[in-house]
Amino acid sequence: MFPDTERTASQTALYTPGQRARRDSTVWTVVQGVLAPLQFFAFIVSLALVLRFLATGAGYEIATLSILVKTGFLYLIMITGAIWEKIVFGQYLFAPAFFWEDVFSFVVIALHTAYLWAVFTHSLSPSGQMLLALAAYAAYVVNAGQFLLKLRAARLQAEALA
């Protein structure tokens, strides 16, 4: 289940030549490239609205709507990312090259889903909901950082091969 941590130097490349070719030829790479910044924009707007609500008590509805939009982007990017991973690596999730990113993505999804549950069941107060959203957002920032590091590694690998 866990990726082999004792790989040789030749096996540490993020993509094999075949995987790189599939990555570069699939439309799902473009889809991910469009969705990721859209999700980040939704996150920034929503974060500001959530913090405003927590600071002033005003704007619960718009903050909630913004979190729902951000969560929709998260689910969409997770589904399309799994399709991308299947095309590039031959499995929907937990390909060795993205194993830990996928693991942490599930933490992010769990926190966002817990937020949805809290909103729709009214099991937390509005402030409690917003604090849960902040926890989900903190996890999202960590996960986004993981993926940005992978993008940088892929770029460095491509430069080294050129």
Disulfide bonds with the S-S distance in Angstrom:
none
